[in-house]
Amino acid sequence: MTGDIRNAFCTALCTAKIWSITGDQFGKRKGAIAVLERALYGLKLASASFHDFLGDFLCEMGFVPIRVDQDLWIKKSDNYPGYDYIVMHVDNLIIASKEFTEINELYQAEFSSKGCD
């Protein structure tokens, strides 16, 4: 399966304290201080925040990154001899597994995705 996670960066918590003063579009709340709780596209730390967030999710599923590439995750299968693989690049995933249905159900429960085949 391949897929792109929708609103990927917005699913991850912001790892830095970032704030802004609200503008005219906030009406009566113009001039208030807004603190970001989620990573947003365009922030320098957004990609790293999402990578950590997705990594935590994959660890909960039993996957571990390989030593030479932190974007390739593997898990020894309990049901057959061999491994399941997940490759991630920013917010794109490739999943290779004989037990695809189980992994896909967990993935779909956590993330909204597009372009899955």
N, C-alpha and C positions, 0 to 999 in steps of 0.2 A: 504494500500500500504506500502511496505517496500522498502527501497533503500539506496544506498551508494553514497554520493556525490563525484564525481571525482575531483581530484586536489583541494580538499576542502580548505586546509590551504592556498593555493596560491590565493584563491579568496579574502581573508581577508587582509586588510592593516596591515602592521607591526606596532605595537604600541610602539616600542622602536627604538632608533637610532642605527642601526647596520651597520657596514661598514667593508670592507675587501680590501686588496691590491690584485689586479688581478695577476694570474700566467701565466705560459708559454702558456696555451691554448688560451689566448686572443691575441696572436700574437703581433702586433704593440702596442697594448694597455696594454701590460704587465707592471705591476708596477703602473697602474692607480688605483685610489680609486673608489670602487664600493659601493654604498649605497643601502641597501635592502628597497624596497618599499612594498613588499608583504611578508606575513609570509611564511616560508618554513618549510617543515617537518624536524624535528630534533631540531628546536629551542625550548627552554623551554617555550616561550610565544606563540608559534604557536597555540596550542589548545585553549588557552584563547582568543586569537585574533579572531579565527574563531567562537568560541562560542558567542562572542559579536556581530560579523558580522551577524551570522545567527539569533541571538536574535533580532537585529534591523529589519531584514527582516520580521520576524514573527510578530513583533509589527506593522509594516506597513500593514500587512494583517489583523490586528485586534486581534491577539492572545495575551494572557497574560500568564506569567508563574504562576504556583500555588505557594503558600507560602512555602510549605514543600519540594518541589523538583523543582529546577530551570530548569530542563530538560523536564518537562511535561508542555505543553502549551495548553490552552483551549480558545475557542471562542464560545460565545452564537450564535446560528444560527438565521438568520433572516427569513429563509424559513420554518422552522419546529421547534417544541418544542424539545429542547435538545442542546447539545454541539458538537463541532468538537474538536478532540484531535490530537496533534502532540507530539510525544516523540522523543527526540534526545539523542544520545550518541556519542560523538566525531563527526564523519561525517556520522553517520547512522541515518535514520529517520524511524519512523512508523507513518502513518497517518490513523486516523479512523474518517470517516465522511460519512454522507449520501450524501453530496454535493461534493464528491470526485473530480469530473471533474473540477470544478472551482478552487479548491485548487491546483490540479495537474498542470493545465495550468499555474498558477502563479509561481509555484515551478519550472517547466520545463523551463520557460522563463528566470529564474534567474540562475539556476544551471544545470550542466550536471550531470546525474546520471547513475548508472548501477545497475542491479539486481532488477529493479522495478517490483513488481507483484501486 
